[in-house]
Amino acid sequence: MPQVVASTEAVERRYEGSTGTFINRYFINPDYRQMPPGISKVPCAFLVGLTTPGGVIQPHFHAVDQFQVVVAGGGTIGNHELHPISVHYTDGYTPYGPLHAGPKGLYFFTLRAWTEGTSIHNMPESRNEIKGRSGREVMFETDLRPAETLHRKDVVTEQPFAPHSDGLAAYVIRAGPKAQAVAPSPKGAGGQMCLIIGGSGLHGTKQLPLWSCISLSPDDEPARLIAGLSGLEALVLQFPTSRTGL
């Protein structure tokens, strides 16, 4: 069964780090940080808010594949600029960073099909924990088109990059007001996350305002959404089948 969480249902928590203040909002599996060390076949989705201008997240890696979606503020990751809507993907055990927040802070979703109890492996001190060689790091950007979407009569599905043979893929859905959108099927992949990045939608009887999230397993049917009165823009981010044999 899909897990569907409206942005109004997110659980907010605040953290003080050595390089800045973090305000996180947890959507899918809000208590993942309390899970024991190791990897579980449980998805998680949360919004990271690095509110301190110039704040830094040092280079690190995770043991699981993940997407990150910048939705507000800006900054850099490594040598790449970040701004809404930048999307960053890494295979598990692939170091990336550092992340630097810009003058308006940096706000991004982290989306995972698997949950890791140990949340972060800082570099270079965790180098000996990397299994095998580093994997892929993929980035792309998409824009928001609220005026165009408002006057759209149909549904368009865009593909920012060609799907990989192991299921890794990404889609952008733009639907006019009250249009019915069907996302690509998650079958044959490692799961999907659907994130509302513009307008609003309806999934079954559940209202999904901006930043709402849907998690789908490979066995689920495609997400079906009815666009709200101002239309709908959504990311559908598809995970690969497990690279690490988990």
Order of alpha helices (4+ residues) and beta strands (2+ residues): beta-beta-beta-beta-beta-beta-beta-beta-beta-beta-beta-beta-beta-beta-alpha-beta-beta-beta-beta-beta-beta-beta
